[in-house]
């Protein structure tokens, strides 16, 4: 009996979502804007990953390489901010 009740509840939620036309359509976003947002997010995530590796690094040569990579990522992020 509980299983039947759950399926009715799920069915009701699905129907409600399908028939709910009150949500406004999202504004269209220019492809250039989408690409810029994607690139910024990718660089931000790469920066976070490099910072995490720097914290765990014990090899001085690898640390120097990571710091160089971090500087390059920050330079790219600054260039994106300046173009906005």
C-alpha positions in Angstrom: 0.0 0.0 0.0 2.8 2.4 0.8 4.4 1.7 -2.6 1.1 2.7 -4.4 0.9 5.9 -2.4 4.4 6.9 -3.3 3.8 6.2 -7.0 0.7 8.4 -6.9 2.6 11.2 -5.2 5.4 11.0 -7.8 2.9 10.8 -10.6 1.1 13.9 -9.2 4.4 15.8 -9.0 5.3 15.0 -12.5 1.9 16.1 -13.8 2.2 19.3 -11.8 5.6 20.0 -13.2 4.4 19.4 -16.8 1.3 21.6 -16.4 3.0 24.4 -14.5 3.3 27.2 -17.2 3.8 30.0 -14.7 7.5 30.0 -14.9 8.9 32.7 -17.2 11.2 31.6 -20.1 14.8 32.3 -19.4 16.4 35.2 -21.2 18.4 34.2 -24.2 22.2 34.5 -23.6 24.5 35.5 -26.4 26.9 32.6 -27.4 29.9 34.9 -26.7 28.7 35.5 -23.2 28.2 31.8 -22.6 31.7 31.1 -23.9 33.2 33.8 -21.6 31.4 32.4 -18.6 32.5 28.9 -19.3 36.1 30.0 -19.8 36.1 32.0 -16.5 34.6 29.1 -14.6 37.1 26.7 -16.1 40.0 29.0 -15.1 38.6 29.5 -11.6 38.3 25.7 -11.1 41.8 25.1 -12.4 43.1 27.8 -10.0 41.4 26.1 -7.1 42.9 22.8 -8.1 46.4 24.3 -8.3 46.0 26.0 -4.9 45.0 22.6 -3.4 48.1 21.0 -5.0 50.3 23.8 -3.7 49.1 23.1 -0.1 49.9 19.4 -0.4 53.2 19.8 -2.3 56.5 18.8 -0.7 58.8 18.8 -3.7 60.4 22.3 -4.2 60.7 21.9 -8.0 57.1 20.9 -8.3 56.1 23.7 -6.1 57.9 26.2 -8.3 56.0 24.7 -11.3 52.7 25.0 -9.5 53.4 28.6 -8.6 54.2 29.4 -12.2 50.9 27.7 -13.3 49.0 29.7 -10.7 50.5 33.0 -11.9 49.5 32.1 -15.5 46.0 31.3 -14.4 45.6 34.5 -12.5 46.9 36.4 -15.5 44.3 34.9 -17.7 41.6 35.6 -15.2 42.7 39.2 -14.9 42.6 39.5 -18.7 39.0 38.2 -18.7 38.0 40.7 -16.0 39.6 43.5 -17.9 37.7 42.6 -21.1 34.4 42.8 -19.3 
